[in-house]
């Protein structure tokens, strides 16, 4: 990356769906999951699963944060470590369902966002607009039993009049028709952070597998994609290779960057 075009920031992959996103002067944490290998978590609806990996860092190692972006309230996205160790005055931008429950835990700045609602953070001339997007954790009757989930669009502008850098966080969604509205509302996605894993409970798919992940890329056409949320828990049945192989098979020219746990991806300028 040249000094003349350093890019808007970086993505540090902690593990599962947890990343540290630096966008200009703003620093966000996504879906905080800091359990260690061998520890169990409650996925939801009475289902538990053991973590298979360690997080790359601990909460004590995090930089100063402006906010947490939380797709939904499941134990592999906001675990007991996060509940115990994150600051209670830290803004948590999430679904109304999750915000209500986090307030009960003492997170007094948990902010509910309904689908298509926005929040804007400002620092000097820089702006970061955060928009809640549609997501569905499961299709059919099971979908009504699972907690609501949101995708998120992050639009970073270093100054007024500058074109935004857009990051789409998919959340634990399956591909469904309403996702097409994202492309209608936003003129281009620079980076998609896609939750994969092919999570299955009782044989029912709850997160995108390789085929669905490739379908999402064809639907939204992001400039670059970073896959997350795979091979972390026993309920995840679709390895990363399912996704990368399917993307290669379709020969659509998608730019997929695999970021290893603990590594940092510099966002393209």
C-alpha positions as CSV (number, residue, x, y, z in Angstrom):
1,X,0.0,0.0,0.0
2,X,1.5,3.3,-1.0
3,X,2.0,6.3,1.2
4,X,-0.2,8.3,-1.1
5,X,-3.1,5.8,-0.8
6,X,-2.8,4.1,2.6
7,X,-6.4,2.8,2.7
8,X,-9.1,3.6,5.3
9,X,-8.0,1.2,8.0
10,X,-7.7,-2.5,8.9
11,X,-9.4,-5.7,10.1
12,X,-7.8,-7.8,12.8
13,X,-9.3,-11.3,13.0
14,X,-9.6,-12.5,16.6
15,X,-11.6,-15.6,15.8
16,X,-15.1,-16.8,15.1
17,X,-17.0,-13.6,14.2
18,X,-14.8,-11.4,16.4
19,X,-12.8,-8.7,14.6
20,X,-11.3,-5.4,15.5
21,X,-12.1,-2.9,12.8
22,X,-10.1,0.3,12.6
23,X,-11.6,2.9,10.3
24,X,-9.8,6.2,10.4
25,X,-10.1,7.5,14.0
26,X,-12.8,4.9,14.9
27,X,-12.3,1.4,16.4
28,X,-15.0,-1.2,16.5
29,X,-15.3,-4.7,18.0
30,X,-17.6,-7.1,16.3
31,X,-19.4,-10.1,17.9
32,X,-17.1,-10.5,21.0
33,X,-16.3,-14.2,21.6
34,X,-13.3,-14.8,23.9
35,X,-14.0,-18.3,25.2
36,X,-11.0,-20.7,24.9
37,X,-10.6,-24.0,23.2
38,X,-12.5,-26.7,25.1
39,X,-15.0,-24.4,26.8
40,X,-18.7,-24.8,26.2
41,X,-21.2,-22.1,25.2
42,X,-24.9,-22.0,25.0
43,X,-25.7,-21.5,21.3
44,X,-29.4,-21.1,21.9
45,X,-32.7,-23.1,22.3
46,X,-31.0,-25.5,24.7
47,X,-28.1,-26.3,22.3
48,X,-24.5,-26.2,23.6
49,X,-21.3,-26.5,21.7
50,X,-17.6,-26.7,22.6
51,X,-15.1,-24.2,21.1
52,X,-12.4,-25.8,19.0
53,X,-10.0,-22.9,18.9
54,X,-8.5,-20.1,21.0
55,X,-9.1,-16.4,20.4
56,X,-6.0,-14.6,19.1
57,X,-6.1,-12.0,21.9
58,X,-7.9,-11.4,25.2
59,X,-10.2,-8.6,26.1
60,X,-7.4,-7.0,28.1
61,X,-5.4,-6.7,24.9
62,X,-8.0,-4.7,23.0
63,X,-7.4,-1.2,21.9
64,X,-9.7,1.6,23.1
65,X,-13.1,1.0,21.5
66,X,-15.7,3.4,20.2
67,X,-18.4,0.7,20.0
68,X,-19.3,-2.9,19.7
69,X,-21.4,-4.1,16.7
70,X,-23.3,-7.2,17.7
71,X,-25.3,-9.2,15.2
72,X,-27.4,-11.1,17.7
73,X,-27.3,-12.5,21.2
74,X,-26.0,-16.1,21.0
75,X,-23.2,-17.4,23.2
76,X,-20.7,-17.6,20.4
77,X,-21.2,-13.9,19.6
78,X,-21.4,-12.4,23.0
79,X,-20.1,-14.8,25.5
80,X,-19.8,-14.8,29.3
81,X,-16.3,-13.4,29.1
82,X,-17.5,-10.4,27.1
83,X,-20.4,-10.0,29.5
84,X,-18.1,-10.0,32.5
85,X,-15.1,-8.0,31.2
86,X,-16.3,-5.4,28.6
87,X,-16.9,-1.9,30.0
88,X,-20.5,-1.3,31.0
89,X,-20.5,2.1,29.4
90,X,-19.4,0.8,26.0
91,X,-21.9,1.4,23.2
92,X,-23.3,-1.9,21.8
93,X,-25.1,-1.4,18.5
94,X,-27.4,-4.4,18.1
95,X,-30.9,-5.7,17.6
96,X,-33.7,-4.5,19.9
97,X,-34.0,-8.1,21.3
98,X,-30.3,-8.1,22.2
99,X,-30.2,-4.5,23.5
100,X,-33.0,-5.1,25.9
101,X,-31.2,-8.1,27.4
102,X,-27.8,-6.4,27.6
103,X,-29.3,-3.5,29.5
104,X,-30.5,-6.0,32.1
105,X,-26.9,-7.2,32.4
106,X,-25.7,-3.6,33.1
107,X,-24.7,-2.5,29.6
108,X,-26.4,0.8,29.8
109,X,-25.3,2.1,26.4
110,X,-26.8,-0.9,24.5
111,X,-28.5,0.7,21.5
112,X,-31.3,-1.0,19.6
113,X,-31.3,-0.7,15.8
114,X,-34.3,-1.8,13.8
115,X,-33.7,-2.9,10.2
116,X,-32.5,0.0,8.1
117,X,-32.1,2.3,11.1
118,X,-28.8,4.2,11.3
119,X,-26.4,5.6,13.9
120,X,-23.5,8.0,13.0
121,X,-20.3,8.4,14.9
122,X,-18.3,11.7,14.4
123,X,-14.8,12.7,15.2
124,X,-13.5,15.9,13.6
125,X,-14.4,15.7,9.9
126,X,-14.6,11.9,9.9
127,X,-18.0,10.1,10.0
128,X,-18.9,6.5,10.5
129,X,-22.5,5.6,9.7
130,X,-23.8,2.2,10.9
131,X,-26.9,0.8,9.4
132,X,-28.8,-2.3,10.5
133,X,-29.6,-4.7,7.6
134,X,-32.0,-7.6,7.2
135,X,-30.8,-11.1,8.4
136,X,-32.4,-14.5,9.0
137,X,-30.8,-17.1,11.2
138,X,-33.0,-19.8,9.8
139,X,-35.8,-20.2,7.3
140,X,-39.2,-21.6,8.0
141,X,-40.7,-22.3,11.4
142,X,-37.4,-22.6,13.2
143,X,-36.6,-19.0,12.3
144,X,-39.3,-17.8,14.6
145,X,-37.7,-19.6,17.5
146,X,-34.2,-18.1,17.1
147,X,-33.3,-14.6,18.3
148,X,-33.4,-11.8,15.6
149,X,-30.2,-11.2,13.8
150,X,-29.0,-8.2,11.9
151,X,-26.4,-7.6,9.2
152,X,-24.6,-4.3,9.3
153,X,-23.3,-1.7,6.8
154,X,-20.5,0.4,7.9
155,X,-19.9,3.6,5.8
156,X,-16.7,5.4,6.7
157,X,-16.0,8.9,5.3
158,X,-12.8,10.7,6.2
159,X,-14.4,14.0,5.3
160,X,-17.5,15.6,3.9
161,X,-17.9,15.0,0.2
162,X,-15.6,12.0,0.1
163,X,-17.0,8.8,-1.2
164,X,-17.6,6.3,1.6
165,X,-15.7,3.0,2.2
166,X,-18.4,0.4,2.8
167,X,-18.1,-2.7,4.9
168,X,-20.9,-5.3,5.0
169,X,-21.0,-7.5,8.0
170,X,-23.4,-10.4,7.2
171,X,-24.2,-11.6,10.7
172,X,-25.4,-15.2,11.0
173,X,-27.8,-15.0,8.1
174,X,-28.9,-17.4,5.4
175,X,-29.4,-16.1,1.9
176,X,-33.0,-14.9,1.4
177,X,-34.7,-12.5,-1.0
178,X,-34.7,-9.4,1.3
179,X,-30.9,-9.3,1.1
180,X,-31.3,-8.1,-2.5
181,X,-32.5,-4.8,-1.1
182,X,-29.0,-4.2,0.3
183,X,-27.6,-3.9,-3.2
184,X,-30.5,-1.6,-4.2
185,X,-29.8,0.8,-1.3
186,X,-26.0,0.9,-1.4
187,X,-24.0,1.7,-4.4
188,X,-21.2,-0.8,-4.1
189,X,-19.7,-2.8,-1.2
190,X,-15.9,-2.5,-0.7
191,X,-15.6,-5.3,1.8
192,X,-17.9,-8.1,2.8
193,X,-17.2,-9.9,6.1
194,X,-19.2,-13.1,5.6
195,X,-20.3,-15.5,8.4
196,X,-20.0,-19.1,7.2
197,X,-19.6,-22.4,9.0
198,X,-22.7,-24.2,7.8
199,X,-23.9,-24.4,11.4
200,X,-26.5,-27.2,11.8
201,X,-28.8,-28.0,14.7
202,X,-31.0,-31.2,14.3
203,X,-30.0,-31.2,10.7
204,X,-31.3,-27.6,10.0
205,X,-28.9,-25.1,8.5
206,X,-28.5,-21.9,10.6
207,X,-25.5,-20.2,9.0
208,X,-24.3,-20.1,5.4
209,X,-22.3,-23.1,4.1
210,X,-20.0,-22.8,1.1
211,X,-22.7,-22.8,-1.5
212,X,-24.8,-20.2,0.3
213,X,-21.7,-18.0,0.8
214,X,-21.0,-18.1,-2.9
215,X,-24.7,-17.3,-3.6
216,X,-24.3,-14.2,-1.3
217,X,-21.3,-13.0,-3.3
218,X,-23.2,-13.3,-6.5
219,X,-26.1,-11.4,-5.0
220,X,-24.1,-8.5,-3.5
221,X,-20.9,-8.4,-5.6
222,X,-18.5,-7.0,-3.0
223,X,-15.2,-5.9,-4.2
224,X,-13.3,-8.0,-1.6
225,X,-14.6,-10.7,0.8
226,X,-13.1,-11.9,4.1
227,X,-14.7,-15.1,5.5
228,X,-15.2,-15.5,9.2
229,X,-17.2,-17.8,11.6
230,X,-16.0,-21.2,10.5
231,X,-14.4,-24.3,12.0
232,X,-14.7,-22.8,15.5
233,X,-17.5,-24.9,17.2
234,X,-18.6,-28.4,16.9
235,X,-22.0,-27.4,15.4
236,X,-20.2,-25.8,12.4
237,X,-20.3,-28.5,9.7
238,X,-19.0,-26.7,6.6
239,X,-15.2,-26.0,6.6
240,X,-13.8,-23.0,4.9
241,X,-12.6,-25.1,2.0
242,X,-16.3,-25.6,1.0
243,X,-16.6,-21.9,0.4
244,X,-13.3,-21.3,-1.3
245,X,-13.8,-24.3,-3.6
246,X,-17.3,-23.2,-4.5
247,X,-16.2,-19.7,-5.3
248,X,-13.3,-21.0,-7.4
249,X,-15.7,-23.5,-9.2
250,X,-18.0,-20.7,-10.3
251,X,-15.2,-18.7,-11.8
252,X,-16.9,-15.4,-11.1
253,X,-13.7,-13.5,-10.3
254,X,-14.5,-12.8,-6.7
255,X,-11.6,-11.5,-4.5
256,X,-11.6,-13.6,-1.4
257,X,-9.0,-12.9,1.3
258,X,-8.5,-15.6,4.0
259,X,-7.3,-13.8,7.1
260,X,-5.8,-16.2,9.7
261,X,-6.7,-15.8,13.3
262,X,-4.3,-13.2,14.8
263,X,-3.5,-11.6,11.4
264,X,-4.5,-8.1,10.2
265,X,-5.8,-7.3,6.8
266,X,-5.1,-3.8,5.6
267,X,-8.3,-2.5,3.9
268,X,-7.8,-1.6,0.2
269,X,-7.8,2.0,-0.7
